[in-house]
């Protein structure tokens, strides 16, 4: 028979196994105590915005690269062409993102003109491949018909309003773009510029060295200067009666004539 001390030792060992060892084994199975899903839930320090309006698609990204609390490069290009008909932007590790873009181009060559199918195939590969699943990035891709967000969790998301934003400044850019999308006189370029400027003012990981690509209704891709000043949408308003306005004009003209006589 076991003594009281032996029984206490067995109980302590059993308790330790249940409370410590099993969680440790689970953590080790996922790698360094963090699951695959959480590794792709991290917020990347950048902002990428895609806006679709009136047959035009605009993709804009900032140029800042941050390591910890230090800005190491202010003018990185985070947008690129994907084949001849699509564009893409990324947040996360540059090498990882370019590896994923290369895989997406391969899928588009296998399925020409089918961006959604190529994106789903990439998401499946990214999720299931033991090497690709370690890649840490988020992608935004678009052609003249669709805009999609692709993540390492197996998600392929198409927005209901034609606006996608990723990165640490995405909440600001997304909210601003949605607020501006219905304003008459503002096209997709003006909306994207203004929304990204707002995000750059609010997010310390986003600067104003924007790079941009656009796709017109015919499917032509072009670079354009997203750092140009945004032309505001202005409206002319008048108050008062017509007599009052005419009276003001008469007073101004009489004052001008008096000044000329003097």
Secondary structure, 3 states (H helix, E strand, C coil): CCCHHHHHHHHHHHHHHHHHHHHHHHHHHHCCCCCHHHHCCCCCCCEEEEEEECCEEEEEECCCEEECCEEEECCCCCEEEECCCEEEEEEECHHHHHHHHHHHHHHHHHCCCCHHHHHHHHHHHHHHCCCHHHCCEEEEEECCCCEEEECCCCCEECCCCCEEEEECCHHHHHHHHHHHCCCCCCCHHHHHHHHHHHHHHHCCCCCCCCEEEEECCCCCEEECCCCCCCCCCCCCCCCCCHHHHHHHHHHHHHHHHHHHHC
